[in-house]
Amino acid sequence: MSEHKDEPAQIQPVGNDAVLPFSVEGLDVRGRAVFMGPVLTSMLARHDYPVAVKKLLAEATVLTAMLGSTLKFDGRLTLQAQSDGAVSMLVVDFNAPDGLRATASFNREKVEEIAAKPDFKPEDLLGRGHLAFTVEQGARISRYQGIVVLNGGTSLEDAAHDYFMKSEQIPTRVRLAVAEMLTRSEDGTPEHSWRAGGIMVQFLPKAPERMKQADIHPGDAPEGTEVHDVEEDDAWVEAKALVDTVKDSEITDPDLGVEQLLFRLFHERGARVYDPHPMADRCTCSAEKISKSLKNFPEEDQKEMLAEGTVSVNCDFCGAKYTFDPAEVFGDK
């Protein structure tokens, strides 16, 4: 997902829940940064998930927001992870221009066991499997999908790096962080919220030969196999080093703005920001869509639903409950 040029904008406080595109011309870098607060809190609040699962889902949401904001058409970008770990499935949808929704499937007992370890990290919940990035541009256009292997404990940052290296051949660096915020209101009532953020930089010089990267590690190649090594461009080495200095506390600090972080990282080179892309907590489910889906069920299942008298469907993303009269949905069977 290469970056496309946006119209320049004046530097203004972006606040929460907006992806901010930027460029650093001195390093031939383009990127995206986002700090999420109220929208993320709203999305996670409706799910009765363990805190550990919410942290992983928050990371996935931030990554999806940054990637989805690059879409220049009405479509959908989906991040979906499937593994044999404590979290068996993780799905985040970005529906252009700004809608986010997320859900997860997990084994609560395994999650609690893993999360209790002192060195726990959110990626420990993912076992072996795969992570897919899918872009859908409409019924008449073939969808695009890039797949990354999960080797057990693969972080979403590393998965993003692998995706861009293998599928896009674009040198990319990603940082993600999540924090659970516990505060008190003026009357002393406890308030719970979430903060998460991310920054992504990509090296896009005019001369393609400057983007050269080392080949994928040979893995189980015979002993003595020479590993291909290349000398990375100095500008990209500098950009990566700067992004690697970003602390989790900076990405999740409610008093630190995106622009302040970008200034700290790139003020010597000069960062230019563009119009922000606001994010929203927005599910795409509806009674009409679910009714159409029910009509595609096998006839045997439809007759069973008719016999029961009512059909109830819950949306895994937003928790909305829909109840239908089977006779109205299926007619006479």
C-alpha positions, 0 to 999 in steps of 0.5 A, a space after each residue: 500500500 504505497 502512499 499517495 500525495 495528499 493536498 498540503 494542509 496547515 499544521 493544526 492540532 489533530 486531536 484524537 482519532 484522526 490519521 495524519 499523513 506526512 512526508 519528510 522530503 529530506 529523507 525521501 519518506 512518507 508516512 502516517 501517524 494516528 493517536 486513538 482515544 474516544 473512538 477506540 474506547 467506544 469500540 472496545 467498551 461494547 465487547 466483554 473481552 479480557 483486557 489482554 484481548 482488548 490490547 491486541 485488538 486495539 493494536 490491530 485497529 490502529 494498524 488497520 486505520 493507518 493502512 485503510 486511510 491510504 485507500 483512494 476509493 470507496 472500498 474496504 480494507 480488512 485485517 484478519 488473523 487466524 491462529 491456533 493460539 489463545 486468540 483464534 481469530 482477530 478481524 478489523 474492518 476499515 470501510 472508506 472513508 472513515 468507518 472502523 469495526 472490530 471483533 475477536 474470538 478467543 479461549 478465555 481460560 488460555 488468555 488468562 493463563 498467558 496474560 498472567 505471565 510477568 513478561 506478557 506481550 499482546 502478541 503472545 496470544 497469537 499462535 501459528 497461523 496467518 494474517 491477511 490484509 484484504 482490499 475490496 474495491 467493489 463487486 466488479 473489481 477483483 479483490 487484493 489479498 496479501 498474507 503473512 505467516 504467523 510463527 507463534 508470538 509474531 507481533 503485528 509490527 513484525 507482520 506489517 514489516 513482512 507484508 510490505 517487504 514481500 507484497 509491496 517491496 516497500 521499505 516500511 517501519 511501523 510502531 504500535 502501542 496501547 494503554 489502558 487509562 484509569 482516571 477519576 471524574 470531578 465527582 470521584 467516579 472511576 472512568 475507564 478509557 483506552 489510548 492507542 497510537 501508531 506511526 508508519 514510515 515508508 521509504 519512497 525515493 525517486 530512484 528505485 534502486 535506492 529501495 533495495 532490501 536484503 532477500 528473505 532469510 533462506 530459513 531451512 537452506 543447507 548449511 553454508 548457504 550465503 545470505 544475501 545482504 545489501 547496504 541500505 540507503 543512508 536516508 532510510 537507515 536514519 528514518 528507521 533509527 528515528 522511528 525506533 526511538 519512539 516510546 510506547 508512552 509517547 504514542 499513548 500520552 493523552 497530552 502529547 499531540 501527533 504533531 509534537 511527536 513528528 516535530 521531535 522525530 523529524 524537525 531537523 529534516 523538516 516534516 510536512 503534514 497533510 489533511 487528517 483523515 478522521 476515524 469513526 466507530 461505525 458498523 456496516 450491519 443492517 437488518 436488510 443485509 442480514 435478511 439477504 444473508 439469511 435467504 442464502 441459507 440452505 433450504 433445510 435450515 430455512 425450514 428449521 427456522 420457520 418451525 422455530 417461529 423467530 430468528 435472532 441474529 447478533 452482530 459480532 462487531 457492534 453487538 446489535 441484535 436483529 429479530 426476524 419473522 422467518 415467514 417474512 424473510 423466506 415466505 412459504 416453504 
